[in-house]
Amino acid sequence: MKRILQTVTLAIFTLAFASLAHAQATRTWVSGVGDDANPCSRTAPCKTFAGAISKTATGGEIDALDPGGFGAITINKAITIDGTGTFASILNSLTNGVIINANQGTTDNVTIRGISINGAGNGTNGFNILQADKVSIEDCAVFGSNNGILINESDSINVSIRNTVVRNNTTDGLSVTTTTGQVRISIANSSFVGNGTGIHAKGNSRAVVENSVVSNNVNNGAFAEGIGNAAVINLSNCLIDSNGGSGAQAGGGSSSALSIIRINSCDIFQNTGTGALVSTNGEVDTWQNNRIFSNGTDGCPSCTPKGFN
């Protein structure tokens, strides 16, 4: 009898640990025909990202198995969500598409790759980034919300945006600020098109933008507005055209601290306002190798020329 009891007890513990391991798999899967009651394995995938994240270990990965709308998600830990190779989407009408609020430590790295985030014209934010150590947004399309990507941190964060289209968002394509620390953003091979303002850097933000397009936005293309603390945007090898305000503006608005835009090898043309505008508390630095033409006001009035080293 004692031997039987020991065997039963061992079996219970084995099943419990197996269930726990199953619930926290390193890789989980979602499918357009999945079910969140499933374990999110490849042969029994979940239906939504929200259903899969609770069954995915910290630092693990959720992959899209086939096309589907996988629902809005709040991320509270290090994770990768990857829709590469299929059509993976989030419909975020009247809500946020992806909230990132990962505050478990300094190693909370979040990657979102290959996802279409559609606010249907009335979404709150495509991305709402509140807390994390590092965030990478790769090969995504973000459109139809109030802000495409909102970074409203309370501490320091590094954000990387690669090969991403942010378009047709009402207020800002990218809006960046933090109350303490510093937000550092690296943007490459991306476009900000048809938004209210294309790229809007506010207090405590530093953005590096390379090989990207900022065009057809209702207001400014790139706007450094140091609200409370300095804001810097570095633009290199970018096309900035056909914006309703200035192509690039430093200072003005609600600016109360130094705002800097640096332009290097950029084409800035056909903007309704000034090609590169220096406003109150603003500074635009140019390496004198940009093409600024066919704007409401051409050239770079009051820009600070820089030399080559």
C-alpha positions in Angstrom: 0.0 0.0 0.0 2.8 2.4 0.9 4.6 1.6 -2.4 1.3 2.4 -4.3 0.9 5.7 -2.4 4.5 6.7 -3.3 3.9 5.8 -6.9 0.7 7.9 -7.1 2.3 10.8 -5.3 5.3 10.7 -7.8 2.9 10.6 -10.7 1.0 13.6 -9.4 4.1 15.7 -9.0 5.4 14.6 -12.4 2.1 15.7 -14.0 2.1 19.0 -12.1 5.6 19.8 -13.3 4.9 18.7 -16.8 1.8 20.9 -16.8 3.8 23.9 -15.5 6.5 23.4 -18.1 3.8 23.1 -20.8 2.1 26.3 -19.6 5.4 28.2 -19.8 6.8 27.0 -23.1 9.7 28.9 -24.7 8.0 29.0 -28.0 4.2 29.1 -28.5 2.0 29.4 -31.6 -1.1 31.2 -32.7 -3.4 30.4 -35.6 -6.4 32.0 -37.2 -8.3 28.8 -36.4 -6.7 28.2 -33.0 -8.3 28.2 -29.6 -7.0 29.9 -26.4 -8.0 26.8 -24.4 -5.2 25.0 -26.2 -1.6 24.7 -24.9 -0.4 27.0 -27.8 1.8 24.2 -29.2 2.4 24.0 -32.9 -0.2 21.2 -33.3 -2.7 22.9 -30.8 -2.2 26.6 -31.3 -3.9 29.4 -29.5 -6.3 32.0 -31.1 -4.9 35.3 -29.8 -1.6 36.8 -28.7 -3.2 37.6 -25.3 -4.1 33.9 -24.9 -0.6 32.8 -25.8 1.5 35.2 -23.7 0.4 33.7 -20.4 1.6 30.3 -21.7 5.0 31.7 -22.9 8.0 31.9 -20.7 9.8 35.2 -20.1 12.2 35.8 -22.9 10.3 33.3 -25.1 8.6 33.8 -28.5 5.0 33.7 -29.9 4.9 32.8 -33.6 2.0 33.1 -36.1 1.4 29.7 -37.8 -1.0 31.0 -40.5 -2.9 34.2 -41.4 -5.2 35.6 -38.7 -6.3 38.6 -36.6 -4.7 37.8 -33.3 -6.1 40.6 -31.1 -4.7 43.4 -29.0 -2.2 42.6 -26.4 -0.6 43.9 -23.2 3.0 42.8 -22.8 4.4 42.7 -19.2 7.6 40.8 -19.7 10.5 40.1 -22.1 9.1 38.4 -25.2 9.2 38.2 -29.0 6.1 38.2 -31.2 6.8 37.2 -34.8 4.3 37.2 -37.7 7.0 36.8 -40.4 6.0 34.5 -43.3 2.3 35.0 -43.0 -0.4 37.7 -42.6 -0.5 38.4 -38.8 -2.6 41.4 -37.8 -4.1 43.2 -34.9 -7.3 45.2 -35.2 -7.3 47.9 -32.6 -10.5 50.0 -33.1 -11.1 52.2 -30.1 -8.2 50.7 -28.1 -4.5 50.2 -28.1 -3.0 47.6 -30.4 0.1 46.7 -28.4 0.7 48.0 -24.9 4.3 47.4 -23.6 4.5 47.7 -19.8 7.4 45.4 -19.0 8.8 46.4 -15.7 10.3 43.3 -14.3 13.9 44.3 -14.6 16.6 45.8 -16.8 16.5 42.8 -19.2 13.0 43.2 -20.4 13.6 43.2 -24.1 10.5 43.2 -26.3 10.5 42.5 -30.1 7.5 42.8 -32.4 8.2 41.6 -35.9 6.0 41.2 -39.0 2.7 42.5 -37.6 0.0 44.7 -39.2 -1.7 47.0 -36.6 -4.9 48.6 -38.0 -6.8 51.1 -35.9 -9.6 51.2 -38.4 -9.5 55.0 -38.3 -10.4 55.3 -34.6 -7.7 53.3 -32.8 -6.2 54.8 -29.6 -2.5 54.0 -30.3 -1.0 51.4 -32.5 1.8 51.0 -30.0 1.7 52.4 -26.5 5.1 51.9 -24.9 5.1 52.6 -21.2 8.0 50.6 -19.7 10.8 48.2 -21.0 14.5 48.1 -21.3 14.7 47.7 -25.1 11.9 47.6 -27.7 12.4 46.5 -31.3 9.7 47.1 -33.9 10.6 45.4 -37.2 8.8 44.9 -40.5 5.5 46.2 -39.2 2.7 48.4 -40.6 1.0 50.7 -38.1 -2.0 52.8 -39.3 -5.4 54.2 -38.5 -4.9 55.2 -34.9 -4.6 58.5 -33.0 -0.8 57.9 -32.6 0.9 55.2 -34.6 3.7 54.7 -32.0 3.4 56.5 -28.6 6.5 56.3 -26.3 5.4 57.8 -23.0 8.0 56.3 -20.6 8.7 57.1 -17.0 12.4 56.1 -17.2 15.1 55.4 -19.8 14.5 53.1 -22.8 16.0 52.2 -26.1 13.7 51.7 -29.0 14.7 50.5 -32.5 12.4 50.8 -35.5 13.4 49.0 -38.7 11.6 48.5 -42.1 8.3 49.8 -40.7 5.5 51.8 -42.3 3.7 54.3 -40.0 0.9 55.9 -41.9 -2.5 57.7 -41.7 -2.5 58.2 -37.9 -4.4 61.3 -36.7 -2.0 63.0 -34.3 1.6 61.7 -34.6 3.2 58.9 -36.5 5.8 58.6 -33.7 5.4 60.6 -30.5 8.3 60.4 -27.9 8.7 61.6 -24.4 9.7 60.5 -20.9 9.5 62.1 -17.5 12.9 60.9 -16.3 15.9 59.3 -17.9 16.1 59.4 -21.6 14.4 57.8 -24.6 16.8 56.8 -27.4 15.3 55.9 -30.7 17.0 54.4 -33.7 15.0 54.4 -37.0 16.2 53.0 -40.3 14.5 52.2 -43.7 11.1 53.2 -42.5 8.4 55.7 -43.6 6.1 58.1 -41.7 3.4 59.1 -44.2 0.1 60.8 -44.0 0.1 61.3 -40.2 -0.7 64.5 -38.3 3.0 65.0 -37.6 5.5 62.5 -38.9 8.1 62.2 -36.1 7.5 64.2 -32.9 10.3 64.2 -30.3 9.5 65.8 -27.0 11.2 66.1 -23.6 14.2 63.8 -22.9 14.2 62.2 -26.3 17.0 61.5 -28.8 16.2 60.1 -32.2 18.5 59.0 -35.0 16.7 58.6 -38.3 18.5 57.1 -41.3 17.4 56.2 -44.9 13.8 56.9 -44.2 10.8 58.8 -45.7 8.8 61.5 -43.9 6.2 62.8 -46.3 2.6 64.0 -46.8 2.0 64.6 -43.1 -0.6 67.2 -42.3 1.7 69.3 -40.1 5.5 69.1 -39.7 7.5 66.2 -41.1 10.0 66.0 -38.2 9.4 68.2 -35.1 11.8 68.5 -32.1 9.8 70.1 -29.3 11.7 70.1 -26.1 8.8 70.2 -23.6 10.4 70.5 -20.2 13.7 68.9 -21.3 15.8 68.8 -24.5 14.8 66.9 -27.6 17.1 66.0 -30.5 16.4 64.5 -33.9 19.3 63.5 -36.2 18.2 63.0 -39.8 20.6 61.4 -42.3 19.9 60.3 -45.9 16.2 61.0 -45.5 13.5 62.2 -47.9 11.3 64.8 -46.3 8.7 66.1 -48.7 5.2 67.4 -49.2 4.4 68.0 -45.5 1.7 70.6 -44.6 4.0 72.4 -42.2 7.8 72.6 -42.3 9.9 69.7 -43.4 11.9 69.9 -40.2 11.2 72.2 -37.2 13.3 72.7 -34.0 11.7 74.5 -31.1 8.5 76.5 -31.0 5.1 75.0 -30.0 5.2 74.2 -26.3 9.0 74.1 -26.3 10.6 75.3 -23.0 14.0 73.6 -23.4 16.6 73.3 -26.2 15.4 71.5 -29.3 17.9 70.4 -31.9 17.5 68.9 -35.4 20.6 67.8 -37.3 20.3 67.2 -41.0 22.8 65.4 -43.1 22.5 64.4 -46.8 18.7 64.9 -46.8 16.3 65.9 -49.6 13.8 68.4 -48.2 11.4 69.7 -50.8 7.8 70.7 -51.6 6.8 71.3 -47.9 4.2 74.0 -47.4 6.1 75.8 -44.7 9.9 76.2 -44.4 12.3 73.5 -45.5 14.1 73.6 -42.1 12.6 76.0 -39.5 14.4 77.3 -36.4 11.8 78.4 -33.8 12.0 79.6 -30.2 14.6 77.5 -28.2 15.4 75.7 -31.4 18.6 74.9 -33.3 19.0 73.3 -36.7 22.5 72.1 -37.6 23.4 71.3 -41.1 26.5 69.8 -42.7 25.7 71.9 -45.8 25.2 68.8 -48.0 21.4 68.8 -48.1 19.1 69.6 -51.0 16.4 72.0 -49.7 14.2 73.4 -52.5 10.6 74.1 -53.7 9.4 74.7 -50.1 7.1 77.6 -49.0 10.4 79.1 -47.7 13.5 77.6 -49.1 16.9 77.1 -47.8 17.7 76.8 -44.1 17.2 80.2 -42.5 19.1 80.6 -39.2 20.6 77.1 -39.5 24.0 76.5 -37.8 26.5 75.3 -40.4 28.8 72.5 -39.3 32.0 71.4 -40.9 33.3 68.0 -41.8 36.0 66.4 -39.7 
